[in-house]
Amino acid sequence: MKKVKVLQAEEAALLVQDGDTIATGGFVSCACPEALSKALEQRFLETGHPKDLTLFFAAGQGHRDGTGGDHYGHEGMVKRVIGGHWDRAPKLGELALQNKIEAYNLPQGVISHMYRDIAAHNIGTITTVGLYTFADPRIEGGKLNERTTEDLVKVVEIEGEEMLLYKGFPINVVFLRGSYADEYGNCTVHREIGPLDVTAMAQACRNSGGKVIVQVEKIVQGGSLDPKLVAIPGIYVDAIVVGTPEENEQCLGMEYDGSLTGEFRIPVDAIPPIPMDAKKVIARRAAMELPKDAIVNLGTGAPEKIANVAAEEGISDYMTLTVEAGSIAGVPMGGTQFGAAANAMAIIPHNVQFDFYQGGGLDVAFLGLAETAPNGDLNVSKFGVRLAGAGGFIDITQNAKKVVYCGTFTAKGLKTECRDGKLVITQEGAKKKFVQKVEQVTFSGKYANKVHQPVLYITERAVFELRPEGVTLIEIAPGIDLQTQVLDQMEFRPQIAENLKIMDERIFREELMGLKEG
């Protein structure tokens, strides 16, 4: 093998040409190639080049503070952005919402598989993921504004089954983050939260005739790396850039934590009880849906609290938590460490985790509840002037054996109390979540009914079930008035089950519910 080029970040930035398609690695605030993206941004601000780039990424990158994807958030620098999750890069989101760039939001897991299909020169990525959602070309085709006209998604029929074809395209440059590189360009990721998509992305770019540039912490002697730890073989790599300690932070703003890589395990003290509020009520009711030995994905917000409730109730062993970034078991992290898990039992590539998810490997997924329509459609991806993006939501929710949406009944100002086994609304939220029509279809109730997927919508005051006839009220909290505190706080009248039940009083009392006993 020949020795690899070692460049300064500014030299690497010169390898990117006007009009190139560039893919960037990283997962939210983890494993971001900050040295490379910063240098490219600086070059554009000083010279106006490179311009008219197409930016391609799966998981959103950055921390809403100019990092990650926001290095590319300058008018003229990008002409097109194809991303799985947009929320971490608000400057890019503004360009999309202001119709200044072509913008697409495709399912995150699908994009992770697109890298592999581009590497293999396949016609595209063929999957059922995205059917009947905004990714479906019969709805929006993943397009985020009027300026975006090219169809990247196509409906196809294979063996009598309707599927979506996500078209592939060449990648000219890829920016990746590794840990160590040897003199021949072989790179490990052993100090990152996981391998993510680095192998597939490097292969996709290399087989497109593009340039693979990897940012690392240090360069070591050739042949001294454990070959089993090498995630990016040197035969794929065009150049190595050594970043500063700050540019190589495992997660933005955080010191290296070996418990997130499997280097060591940390003692996990008993999780303290969480306060008795609306989110705990929701989490308690949701925990009642946990089957024994369930393989689970927990979303952020109210679903996160299910892990706390399970610990309190002594049923943590009822579930194995997984994170789409690749961890299995352990304690999922939040904040800028989101995507990582302490004390994981296994850490697999991002795209491989989505193989498992898309194949129905999850027993149950608990995800956040936002705008919900009468037919069960849900929107978590676009709200007026805020572009969040779907992330892995579509991949996960369409394929889990059961989906449980968890969130407060109303938003903006809701205040509640629990008194004597009853729920009391002390201040109603100003914004209704159950609406006539969602702004964007991130989850399709029609598709869920078509595949006979069980779906629940759990709030602090009511539980709904998706049935063929639509969203159906099946439980109401003790102390809640059906008309004024449920029906009047919805934009539509739901179906009401004939055997409407009262939610279990134990949910609303301070003492343990006794879920371990049944």
C-alpha positions as CSV (number, residue, x, y, z in Angstrom):
1,M,0.0,0.0,0.0
2,K,1.2,3.5,-0.7
3,K,1.3,6.1,2.0
4,V,-1.7,8.5,2.2
5,K,-1.6,12.2,1.7
6,V,-1.6,14.2,4.9
7,L,-3.1,17.7,4.4
8,Q,-4.1,20.7,6.4
9,A,-7.8,21.3,6.6
10,E,-7.5,24.4,4.4
11,E,-5.7,22.3,1.7
12,A,-8.4,19.6,1.9
13,A,-11.0,22.3,1.4
14,L,-9.4,23.1,-2.0
15,L,-10.3,19.6,-3.3
16,V,-14.0,20.5,-3.3
17,Q,-15.1,22.0,-6.7
18,D,-18.1,24.2,-7.6
19,G,-21.1,22.0,-8.2
20,D,-19.8,19.0,-6.4
21,T,-22.0,16.6,-4.4
22,I,-20.6,16.3,-0.9
23,A,-21.6,13.8,1.8
24,T,-20.8,14.5,5.4
25,G,-20.6,12.0,8.3
26,G,-21.7,12.3,11.9
27,F,-24.7,11.7,14.0
28,V,-26.3,14.8,15.5
29,S,-23.5,16.2,17.7
30,C,-21.3,13.1,17.6
31,A,-18.4,12.3,15.1
32,C,-18.8,15.5,13.1
33,P,-15.8,16.3,10.8
34,E,-15.7,19.9,12.2
35,A,-12.2,20.7,11.0
36,L,-13.1,19.9,7.4
37,S,-16.5,21.6,7.4
38,K,-15.2,24.7,9.1
39,A,-12.3,25.0,6.5
40,L,-14.8,24.7,3.6
41,E,-17.1,27.3,5.1
42,Q,-14.1,29.7,5.6
43,R,-13.0,29.2,2.0
44,F,-16.5,30.0,0.8
45,L,-16.8,33.1,3.0
46,E,-13.4,34.4,1.7
47,T,-13.6,33.5,-2.0
48,G,-17.2,32.6,-2.9
49,H,-16.1,29.1,-3.7
50,P,-17.0,26.3,-3.7
51,K,-20.5,27.3,-4.8
52,D,-23.7,25.4,-5.9
53,L,-22.9,22.3,-3.8
54,T,-25.3,19.4,-3.2
55,L,-25.1,18.5,0.4
56,F,-26.1,14.9,1.3
57,F,-26.4,13.5,4.9
58,A,-28.4,11.0,6.8
59,A,-28.6,11.9,10.5
60,G,-28.7,15.7,11.2
61,Q,-25.4,17.1,12.3
62,G,-24.6,20.0,14.7
63,H,-26.1,21.6,17.8
64,R,-28.0,24.6,16.4
65,D,-25.0,26.8,17.0
66,G,-23.2,27.1,13.7
67,T,-21.7,23.6,13.9
68,G,-22.3,20.6,11.7
69,G,-24.6,21.3,8.8
70,D,-24.8,25.0,9.5
71,H,-21.2,25.4,8.2
72,Y,-23.0,25.0,4.8
73,G,-25.9,27.3,5.6
74,H,-24.8,30.2,3.4
75,E,-26.8,31.4,0.3
76,G,-24.9,30.4,-2.8
77,M,-22.7,27.8,-1.1
78,V,-25.3,25.0,-1.6
79,K,-27.9,24.8,-4.3
80,R,-29.4,21.5,-3.1
81,V,-29.6,19.7,0.3
82,I,-30.8,16.1,0.7
83,G,-31.0,15.2,4.4
84,G,-32.6,12.9,6.8
85,H,-32.9,15.3,9.8
86,W,-32.7,19.1,9.6
87,D,-33.3,20.3,13.1
88,R,-29.7,20.6,14.2
89,A,-28.9,23.0,11.3
90,P,-31.3,25.9,11.5
91,K,-29.4,28.0,8.9
92,L,-29.9,25.3,6.3
93,G,-33.6,25.0,7.4
94,E,-34.1,28.8,6.8
95,L,-32.7,28.5,3.3
96,A,-35.1,25.7,2.6
97,L,-38.2,27.4,4.1
98,Q,-37.3,30.7,2.3
99,N,-37.2,28.8,-1.1
100,K,-33.5,29.8,-1.6
101,I,-32.3,26.2,-2.2
102,E,-33.6,22.9,-3.5
103,A,-34.4,20.9,-0.4
104,Y,-35.4,17.3,0.3
105,N,-36.1,15.4,3.4
106,L,-35.9,11.6,3.0
107,P,-36.1,8.9,5.7
108,Q,-32.8,8.7,7.6
109,G,-32.6,4.9,7.5
110,V,-33.2,5.0,3.7
111,I,-30.3,7.4,3.2
112,S,-28.0,5.2,5.2
113,H,-28.9,2.4,2.8
114,M,-28.6,4.7,-0.2
115,Y,-24.8,5.0,0.6
116,R,-24.5,1.2,0.2
117,D,-26.5,1.2,-3.0
118,I,-24.5,4.0,-4.5
119,A,-21.3,2.1,-3.6
120,A,-22.7,-1.0,-5.4
121,H,-23.9,1.0,-8.4
122,N,-27.4,-0.3,-7.8
123,I,-30.3,1.5,-9.6
124,G,-31.4,2.9,-6.3
125,T,-32.7,2.0,-2.9
126,I,-36.0,0.0,-3.1
127,T,-38.1,-0.2,0.0
128,T,-41.6,0.2,1.4
129,V,-40.3,2.9,3.9
130,G,-42.1,6.1,3.2
131,L,-45.2,4.8,1.5
132,Y,-48.2,7.1,2.1
133,T,-46.0,9.6,4.0
134,F,-44.6,13.0,2.7
135,A,-41.7,11.0,1.1
136,D,-44.2,9.3,-1.2
137,P,-44.1,11.1,-4.6
138,R,-47.9,11.0,-4.7
139,I,-47.9,13.3,-1.7
140,E,-44.7,15.5,-1.6
141,G,-41.9,13.2,-2.7
142,G,-39.7,14.5,0.1
143,K,-39.7,18.0,-1.5
144,L,-39.7,20.8,1.0
145,N,-40.4,23.8,-1.1
146,E,-41.6,25.1,-4.5
147,R,-38.1,25.5,-5.9
148,T,-37.6,21.7,-5.6
149,T,-38.9,20.0,-8.7
150,E,-36.8,17.0,-9.6
151,D,-38.3,13.7,-8.5
152,L,-35.8,11.6,-6.5
153,V,-38.5,9.1,-5.4
154,K,-40.6,6.9,-7.6
155,V,-43.4,4.4,-7.0
156,V,-42.6,1.0,-8.4
157,E,-44.3,-2.4,-8.3
158,I,-42.2,-5.5,-7.7
159,E,-43.8,-9.0,-7.5
160,G,-47.2,-7.3,-7.1
161,E,-46.0,-5.2,-4.1
162,E,-46.0,-1.4,-4.2
163,M,-42.6,0.1,-3.2
164,L,-40.6,3.3,-3.4
165,L,-37.4,3.6,-5.4
166,Y,-35.0,6.3,-4.0
167,K,-32.7,7.2,-6.9
168,G,-29.0,7.1,-6.4
169,F,-26.4,9.6,-7.7
170,P,-22.6,9.9,-7.7
171,I,-20.9,11.4,-4.6
172,N,-17.9,13.6,-5.5
173,V,-16.5,14.3,-2.0
174,V,-17.0,12.8,1.4
175,F,-16.0,14.3,4.7
176,L,-15.7,11.7,7.5
177,R,-14.5,11.5,11.1
178,G,-12.2,8.8,12.3
179,S,-10.1,8.2,15.5
180,Y,-6.6,7.1,14.4
181,A,-5.2,6.7,10.9
182,D,-2.0,4.9,10.0
183,E,0.5,6.0,7.4
184,Y,-1.4,4.1,4.7
185,G,-4.8,5.8,5.4
186,N,-6.4,2.9,7.3
187,C,-8.7,4.6,9.9
188,T,-10.3,3.4,13.1
189,V,-13.4,4.8,14.8
190,H,-12.7,3.1,18.1
191,R,-13.0,6.4,20.1
192,E,-16.3,7.4,18.4
193,I,-19.8,6.5,19.6
194,G,-20.0,3.9,16.8
195,P,-19.0,3.2,13.2
196,L,-22.1,4.9,11.9
197,D,-22.0,4.9,8.1
198,V,-18.3,5.6,7.5
199,T,-17.5,2.4,5.6
200,A,-20.5,2.7,3.2
201,M,-20.0,6.4,2.7
202,A,-16.3,5.9,1.8
203,Q,-17.2,3.1,-0.6
204,A,-19.9,5.2,-2.2
205,C,-17.6,8.1,-2.8
206,R,-14.7,6.0,-3.9
207,N,-16.8,4.0,-6.4
208,S,-18.2,7.3,-7.7
209,G,-14.7,8.4,-8.6
210,G,-14.8,10.9,-5.8
211,K,-12.4,12.0,-3.0
212,V,-12.6,10.5,0.5
213,I,-11.2,12.8,3.1
214,V,-11.0,11.7,6.8
215,Q,-10.4,13.9,9.8
216,V,-8.6,12.0,12.7
217,E,-7.0,12.7,16.1
218,K,-3.6,11.3,15.2
219,I,-1.5,9.3,12.7
220,V,0.3,6.2,13.9
221,Q,2.9,3.9,12.3
222,G,1.7,1.8,9.3
223,G,0.5,-1.6,10.3
224,S,0.2,-0.8,14.0
225,L,-3.6,-0.7,14.1
226,D,-5.7,-3.7,14.9
227,P,-7.2,-4.6,11.5
228,K,-10.5,-5.6,13.2
229,L,-10.8,-1.9,14.3
230,V,-10.2,-0.4,10.9
231,A,-13.6,0.9,9.6
232,I,-12.2,2.8,6.7
233,P,-9.6,0.9,4.7
234,G,-6.7,3.0,3.3
235,I,-7.5,1.9,-0.2
236,Y,-10.6,4.1,0.0
237,V,-8.9,7.2,1.4
238,D,-7.5,10.1,-0.6
239,A,-6.3,12.3,2.2
240,I,-6.1,12.5,6.0
241,V,-6.4,15.7,8.1
242,V,-5.4,15.8,11.7
243,G,-7.8,18.0,13.7
244,T,-7.3,19.8,16.9
245,P,-8.5,18.3,20.2
246,E,-11.6,20.6,20.1
247,E,-12.4,19.6,16.5
248,N,-12.1,15.9,17.4
249,E,-14.4,16.0,20.4
250,Q,-16.3,12.7,20.6
251,C,-19.5,14.7,21.0
252,L,-19.6,18.5,20.6
253,G,-18.6,20.3,23.8
254,M,-18.0,17.0,25.7
255,E,-14.9,15.2,26.9
256,Y,-14.2,11.7,25.7
257,D,-16.2,9.1,27.5
258,G,-15.0,5.5,27.2
259,S,-18.3,4.1,28.5
260,L,-19.8,5.2,25.2
261,T,-17.4,3.2,23.1
262,G,-17.2,0.0,25.1
263,E,-13.7,0.8,26.4
264,F,-15.0,0.5,30.0
265,R,-18.2,0.2,31.9
266,I,-19.4,2.7,34.5
267,P,-21.5,1.9,37.6
268,V,-25.1,2.9,37.1
269,D,-26.6,4.1,40.4
270,A,-30.3,3.6,41.0
271,I,-32.2,6.0,38.9
272,P,-34.0,8.5,41.2
273,P,-37.8,8.8,40.9
274,I,-39.0,11.4,38.5
275,P,-41.5,14.0,39.6
276,M,-45.2,13.3,39.4
277,D,-46.2,15.3,36.4
278,A,-47.9,14.8,33.1
279,K,-44.9,13.2,31.5
280,K,-44.6,10.7,34.3
281,V,-48.3,9.9,33.9
282,I,-47.8,9.3,30.2
283,A,-44.7,7.2,30.8
284,R,-46.5,5.0,33.4
285,R,-49.4,4.3,31.1
286,A,-47.0,3.6,28.3
287,A,-44.9,1.2,30.5
288,M,-48.1,-0.9,30.8
289,E,-47.7,-1.7,27.1
290,L,-44.2,-3.3,27.6
291,P,-44.2,-7.0,26.7
292,K,-41.7,-9.2,28.5
293,D,-38.2,-9.2,26.9
294,A,-39.2,-6.5,24.4
295,I,-36.7,-5.0,22.0
296,V,-37.5,-1.3,22.1
297,N,-36.7,2.1,20.6
298,L,-37.5,5.1,22.8
299,G,-37.9,8.6,21.2
300,T,-37.0,11.9,22.9
301,G,-39.4,13.8,25.3
302,A,-42.1,11.9,27.1
303,P,-41.0,8.5,25.8
304,E,-37.6,8.9,27.5
305,K,-39.3,8.8,30.9
306,I,-40.4,5.2,30.3
307,A,-36.9,4.1,31.1
308,N,-37.2,5.9,34.5
309,V,-40.6,4.4,35.2
310,A,-39.3,0.9,34.3
311,A,-36.4,1.4,36.7
312,E,-38.7,2.6,39.5
313,E,-41.0,-0.4,39.0
314,G,-38.2,-2.9,38.8
315,I,-39.1,-4.0,35.2
316,S,-36.0,-2.6,33.3
317,D,-35.2,-6.1,32.4
318,Y,-38.6,-6.3,30.5
319,M,-36.9,-4.4,27.6
320,T,-33.7,-4.0,25.7
321,L,-33.2,-0.4,24.6
322,T,-31.7,0.3,21.1
323,V,-30.7,3.5,19.5
324,E,-30.7,4.0,15.7
325,A,-27.1,5.1,15.7
326,G,-26.2,1.5,16.5
327,S,-26.1,0.8,20.2
328,I,-27.9,-2.2,21.7
329,A,-28.7,-2.4,25.5
330,G,-27.1,0.0,27.9
331,V,-28.3,3.5,28.9
332,P,-29.1,5.8,26.0
333,M,-27.7,9.4,26.4
334,G,-29.2,12.7,25.7
335,G,-28.1,16.2,24.8
336,T,-25.0,16.5,22.6
337,Q,-24.4,12.8,23.4
338,F,-27.7,11.7,21.9
339,G,-27.1,8.7,19.7
340,A,-24.7,7.1,22.2
341,A,-25.3,4.7,25.0
342,A,-23.3,4.0,28.1
343,N,-22.5,0.3,28.8
344,A,-23.9,-0.9,25.5
345,M,-23.7,-4.7,24.9
346,A,-23.1,-4.2,21.2
347,I,-22.5,-1.2,18.8
348,I,-23.2,-1.9,15.2
349,P,-23.2,0.4,12.1
350,H,-26.0,2.8,11.7
351,N,-27.2,1.3,8.4
352,V,-27.1,-2.2,9.9
353,Q,-29.3,-1.1,12.8
354,F,-31.8,0.2,10.2
355,D,-31.7,-3.2,8.5
356,F,-33.0,-4.6,11.7
357,Y,-35.6,-1.9,12.2
358,Q,-36.9,-1.9,8.7
359,G,-37.2,-5.7,8.9
360,G,-39.6,-5.5,11.8
361,G,-37.1,-6.3,14.5
362,L,-38.5,-3.8,17.1
363,D,-41.3,-5.3,19.3
364,V,-42.5,-1.8,20.2
365,A,-41.4,1.8,19.5
366,F,-42.4,4.6,21.9
367,L,-42.2,7.9,20.1
368,G,-43.3,11.5,20.6
369,L,-46.9,12.6,19.9
370,A,-47.3,15.9,18.0
371,E,-50.0,16.9,15.4
372,T,-52.5,14.0,15.0
373,A,-55.3,13.8,12.5
374,P,-58.6,11.9,12.6
375,N,-57.3,9.1,10.3
376,G,-54.3,8.6,12.6
377,D,-51.7,10.6,10.5
378,L,-49.0,12.2,12.6
379,N,-46.7,15.1,11.9
380,V,-43.4,15.5,13.8
381,S,-41.3,16.9,10.9
382,K,-42.4,20.3,9.9
383,F,-44.2,23.1,11.9
384,G,-44.6,26.4,10.2
385,V,-41.2,28.2,10.3
386,R,-39.4,25.2,12.0
387,L,-38.1,22.4,9.9
388,A,-37.3,19.4,12.0
389,G,-37.1,16.7,9.5
390,A,-38.3,13.1,9.9
391,G,-34.9,11.6,10.9
392,G,-35.4,7.8,11.5
393,F,-39.1,8.3,12.5
394,I,-40.6,6.9,9.3
395,D,-38.2,3.9,9.1
396,I,-39.0,3.0,12.8
397,T,-42.7,3.7,13.0
398,Q,-43.7,2.0,9.7
399,N,-42.0,-1.3,10.7
400,A,-42.1,-1.8,14.4
401,K,-44.5,-4.5,15.5
402,K,-46.4,-2.0,17.6
403,V,-46.1,1.8,17.9
404,V,-47.0,3.9,20.9
405,Y,-47.1,7.6,20.6
406,C,-46.6,9.5,23.9
407,G,-47.2,13.2,24.5
408,T,-49.3,15.7,26.3
409,F,-52.9,16.2,25.1
410,T,-52.3,20.0,24.4
411,A,-49.1,22.1,24.2
412,K,-47.9,25.5,25.3
413,G,-48.7,26.1,28.9
414,L,-50.4,22.9,30.1
415,K,-50.2,22.4,33.8
416,T,-51.6,19.4,35.7
417,E,-51.7,17.9,39.2
418,C,-52.5,14.4,40.5
419,R,-54.8,14.3,43.5
420,D,-56.2,11.2,45.2
421,G,-55.8,9.0,42.2
422,K,-57.3,11.6,39.8
423,L,-55.9,14.0,37.2
424,V,-56.6,17.8,37.6
425,I,-55.9,20.2,34.8
426,T,-54.9,23.5,36.5
427,Q,-54.1,25.3,33.2
428,E,-55.0,24.1,29.8
429,G,-52.4,24.2,26.9
430,A,-53.0,26.9,24.3
431,K,-52.3,24.7,21.3
432,K,-54.4,21.7,20.3
433,K,-52.5,18.6,19.0
434,F,-55.4,16.7,17.7
435,V,-56.2,18.6,14.5
436,Q,-58.3,18.2,11.4
437,K,-55.3,17.9,9.1
438,V,-51.5,17.6,9.8
439,E,-49.1,20.0,8.1
440,Q,-47.0,17.1,6.9
441,V,-47.6,13.3,7.0
442,T,-44.7,11.8,8.9
443,F,-46.7,8.7,9.9
444,S,-49.6,7.4,7.8
445,G,-52.6,6.0,9.6
446,K,-53.8,4.6,6.3
447,Y,-50.7,2.6,5.8
448,A,-50.7,1.4,9.5
449,N,-54.3,0.1,9.0
450,K,-53.3,-1.5,5.7
451,V,-50.6,-3.6,7.3
452,H,-52.7,-4.2,10.5
453,Q,-50.1,-2.4,12.8
454,P,-51.3,-1.8,16.4
455,V,-51.0,1.9,17.2
456,L,-51.8,3.7,20.4
457,Y,-51.8,7.5,21.2
458,I,-51.2,8.0,25.0
459,T,-51.7,11.3,26.7
460,E,-52.0,12.3,30.3
461,R,-55.8,12.4,30.2
462,A,-56.8,10.1,27.4
463,V,-55.7,7.0,25.4
464,F,-56.6,6.5,21.8
465,E,-56.3,3.5,19.5
466,L,-56.0,3.5,15.7
467,R,-58.8,1.5,14.2
468,P,-60.0,1.1,10.6
469,E,-62.6,3.8,11.2
470,G,-60.0,6.2,12.6
471,V,-58.6,7.5,15.9
472,T,-60.7,6.0,18.7
473,L,-60.9,7.1,22.3
474,I,-60.6,4.0,24.5
475,E,-59.6,5.4,28.0
476,I,-60.1,8.6,29.9
477,A,-58.3,9.6,33.1
478,P,-60.2,9.6,36.4
479,G,-61.3,13.2,37.2
480,I,-61.4,14.3,33.6
481,D,-64.6,15.6,32.0
482,L,-65.1,13.9,28.6
483,Q,-66.8,16.9,26.9
484,T,-64.9,20.0,28.2
485,Q,-61.5,18.5,28.8
486,V,-61.2,16.0,25.9
487,L,-63.7,16.6,23.1
488,D,-63.7,20.4,23.3
489,Q,-59.9,20.4,23.2
490,M,-59.8,18.6,19.8
491,E,-60.4,20.0,16.4
492,F,-62.3,16.8,15.4
493,R,-64.6,14.4,17.2
494,P,-62.9,11.0,17.6
495,Q,-64.6,7.7,17.5
496,I,-65.5,6.7,21.0
497,A,-65.2,3.0,22.0
498,E,-68.5,1.5,23.3
499,N,-66.6,0.2,26.4
500,L,-64.8,3.4,27.2
501,K,-62.6,2.7,30.2
502,I,-61.2,4.7,33.1
503,M,-57.4,4.8,33.1
504,D,-55.8,2.8,36.0
505,E,-55.9,4.9,39.2
506,R,-52.5,3.7,40.1
507,I,-51.0,5.8,37.4
508,F,-52.1,9.0,39.2
509,R,-50.8,8.1,42.7
510,E,-47.3,8.8,44.1
511,E,-46.7,5.2,45.3
512,L,-45.3,2.6,43.0
513,M,-47.8,1.0,40.6
514,G,-46.6,-2.6,41.2
515,L,-46.1,-3.3,37.5
516,K,-43.7,-6.1,38.3
517,E,-46.5,-8.0,40.0
518,G,-48.8,-7.4,37.1
